[in-house]
């Protein structure tokens, strides 16, 4: 671990950012450039003391999970993320792990969306980051581990996952989930995490196995969908997807036209806050 290089890199990246770059209000005039240490710590879900010690060359070696959080908080590119891991004494993330590093360009857009649900997904249906209204609409998606991180896996193994869609739309959703996974499988290969998902789901779900054998391939999200909230009931929304250049991640933005029932329910959603759906099996 190169403590000096790590400390200098963290400080310079922090000073290069502005509050508006990460979705924070500018606030009062600042005496020093860039973000404050406590702001970076909050974005990375760590204590201010821990982050401060890293910048002062006296902290313990950060774990890979901690470094991933710092890379996201500081909006690092893939190359910068690899460098961060190296100076902290870790091997750079393998391609499969690096694919879950949120694209900074998508994060910049997400940071500016505070009045409508928005989330960033990997091509395996893993929620990488979501804003407050997405939390309220879908529930917190951050606690899943293993194969269950993928919403595709949960769709076919956890009945509670289907409760947020109307019953008459679940067949179409099943086909879309499999078509999305088929597209990821085609680009990532049979020995990838996509291949691992396919093998597990073929054993776990007869429905998945039947749909997989149809060989439908598509990266698609319905332009218009109805989601069922436990308190507000059905909410009709328009869905727009913005993909990264390599198609490995997508920013989903859910909106409703002004003066519609869907728009009114989104406004209520902001007041109600997060509501839990039926309990889910999170550890696979």
N, C-alpha and C positions, 0 to 999 in steps of 0.2 A: 504493500500500500504506500503510495506516494502522497503523504499528508499535505505537503506544500502545494503540489500540483492540484490535488483535490480541492483544497481550500481556495486557491486562486481561481480555479475554474468556476466553482459555485458562486464566489463573490462577483466575478465578472458577468456571469450569466444573470445573476439577480439584478445587478446594476443596469443591465441592458434592457430590462423589461420595465414597462410602465403599468400602472394599475389597470388601465383600460385594455391592455394586451391580454389580461387574464380574467376579464369580466368584473373587476373591482372598481368602485367609484374612486375618482381622483382625490377627492377630499381636500383638506387644507394644503397650503403650500408646504412642500417637503424640503428639509434642509439638505438632504443627500439624494443623488439620483437613484432611480430604480425602485424596486419593491423593498419593503422593510423585511427584516429577517422573520418577524412574527407572521407576516403575510405568506412568505414561502413555506414556513412551517405548517401553517393552517392548510394551505393548498396540498401539502404532501402528507397531511394527517400525522404529524409528529410534533413533539414538544419544541417550543422555541429554544429551550436550553440545549436540547440535543443538536438542533441545527446550528446554533451559535458555536458550539464546541467544534463542529466540523469545519466551520469557517475559520476558527482560531487554531487549527491544526492540533487539537487535543482530544478529539472524539474517538470512540472505538470504530473499528472498521464496519461500515454499514452493510447490512445484509442485501442480497439481491432484490428482495421485495422492497426494501427501503430505497434502494437506488432507482428502481422502477418508478416509485412514487415521486422521487425528486425529479426524474427525467420528465414526468408528466407535468409536475408543478412548474418547472422552468421552461416548458414548451421546447424541449430539445429535439433536434432532428435525429434521424437514425444514426448518422455518423457521430454526432455529439453524444448520443446515448452510449454508443460503443466505447467512446473515449472515457466517459464517466465511469463505466464499469472497469476499464483497464486501470485507471489511476487509483481506483478504490481497491485494487487487488483481486478483482474477479475476471474471469474470462468473459469476453463480449457475449451477449445473448445469442443463442443459436437462432437460425432463421425462423423456426416455428415459434419461439418465444418472442422474438423481435416483432413478429407480425401483430402481436397484441399491443404493441406500443402505439398509443393514439397518435394519428397523424396531426402534426401541429396546425396544418391548414384547416382541418375540420374542427379542431379545438377552438381556433379563433372565431369561427362562425358560431359554434355552440355558446361561447362566452357571451355573445351578444343577443342570445335568445332567452329572455327571462319572462316572456309573457305568453309562451305557448310550449307544449311538451316537445322535447327534442332529446335524442339519444344517439350515441355512436355505437355501431355494431361491427363485429368482425364478420368475415365471410362464413364463419361457423355459427353465427347467431349468438355470439357472446356479447353481452352488454359491457362495453369498455368504460363508458362514462354516460351519465344521464343528468339532466337538470332537475330542478325542484319539482316542476310540474309533471315531468315524466315519472318521478318518484311517486307523485300523487296518483297518477293514472295507472301505472303498471305495478307499483310496489317497488321496494328496494331490490334491485337485481344483483347487488354486489356480493352477497353472502354465499353464493353457490360455489362449490368446489368440484374438481374432477370433471367427468363427462357432463355433469349437470350444469356446468357453466354455460353450455350450449342450450339455447331455447329450443333448438331442433330436437335434441335428446329429451328434454323435459316434455315436449309436446307429445311424444310417443310413449313415455314411461310414467308420467305424473298426471293423473286425470284433472287435478286442480288447475293445471296450466291452461286448460281449454275453457275455463269458466269466464274468461274475459272476452270470449267471442260468442255471438249468437249461435245456437245449436245448428241452424240451417246453413251456417257459413263454415262449419268446422271441416267438412270434406274438402272444400276448396283450399282452406288453410293447410290441411295435410299435404295436398298435392304441391302447394307452393313451397312448403318446408323441404320436401324431398327434392324438388327441382333446384332449389338454392344449394342444397348439400351436394347434389350431383355436379353442379357447376364448380363448386369448391374442390370436390374430389378430382375433377378433370384437370384442374390447374395445379393442385398440390400433390397428387399421386397417391397410390394405394398404401404406401408406407408412412404417410403423413398422419397428422391428427384427424384429418378428414376421413382417412381410411379406417382409423381406430373407431371413429364414431359409426361408420357404416357397419363394420363387423359387429359392434355391440348392439346396434339397433336391429340388425337382421335376426339376432338371437332373441332380443327382448320383445319385438313387436311384429306380429303377423301382418298388420296393416302396413307398417313400413316396408317389410319385405316385398309385399305385393306391389306397392307403389314404386319401389326402387327398380323392380324388374321392368317397369314401363319405359325406363330410360328417358324420362322428361328432363330437360336441362334448361334452366333459366335463372338469371339474377333478377328477381322481380319482387316488387312490393305493390300491393293494390293502391291505385290512385285514390280510391274512396273506400273507406271501411267503417264498420260499426264496432265499437268496443263497449263492453259491458262493465260499468263501474259498480262496486257493491253498494254504494249509497245513492248514486245519481242515475243508475240504470243505463240504458243504451245511449251512447254518444256517437253521433255521425260526424266523421272527420275526414278531411282530405290529407293524404300522405304524400310527401315529396321526399325523394332520396337523392343525396349528393354523394357520389363515389370518389374514392381516391383514384389516382391514375392507374394503379395496378389492380384496382377492383377488390382489394383485400379488406377495405373498411367502407362503411356507408354511414352518413349522417341522415337520420330520419327526422323530419319535421312534421308535426301534426297540427293542422289548423282547421278552423271552421269559418265560413263566410260570416261577416257581420250581420247582426240582427236575426240570426238563426237560433234554433233551440240548442244546437251543438255549441255555438259561441257562448250562449248564456251558461251552459253547463261547464265550459272551460273556466269561465269566470268564477263559478261556484267552487270549482275544483281548487282554485288558488286559495280560497277561504277555508275549505274543509281540510286541506293538507292530505298527508298520506293515509290511505286506508288499506288495510291488509286484505288480500283475497284469502281463499281457503288455505290452511297450512300446507306447505310444500315440503317434499323430501329433498333436502339440500345436499346431503353428503352421499356421493356415489363412489 
